[in-house]
Amino acid sequence: MKVSNDVLNLLKFNIKARARLMYEFDVSEQTVVRWAELNKPDGDLTRVKAVKLLAEELKMPVDNILMEEELV
């Protein structure tokens, strides 16, 4: 699973969501930005805590936060 592109676009402009991720995971803003840019399958932004936080801060259903990986 990866974070959906819609969520990544919203995260770029939502300072409050990035700040909550920074606080909850005790990381810098640069780390949160890197997580979003890399968007690794099963990466840090796909943790249960991160998904719930993103859904809350972006006011989206939890089901819309993640997407299946594209198979090549």
C-alpha positions, 0 to 999 in steps of 0.5 A: 500500500502507498499513500494516494496522490490526492493525499500527497498533494493535500499534504504539501499545502497543509502545514497543520497535518505536517506539524502533527506528523512531526509531533506524533513521530518526533521527526523534522519537517524535512523527514515528513517531506521526504516520506511524502516524496518517496512514498515507499510501499508500506512506508512510514506514512502508511502506518496505522497512526499516520493514516488515522492522523492524515484522515483526521487532519485532511478531513477524508475517510480513512479508506481514501488515504491509501491505494494499492501499489501499481504492478509493473 
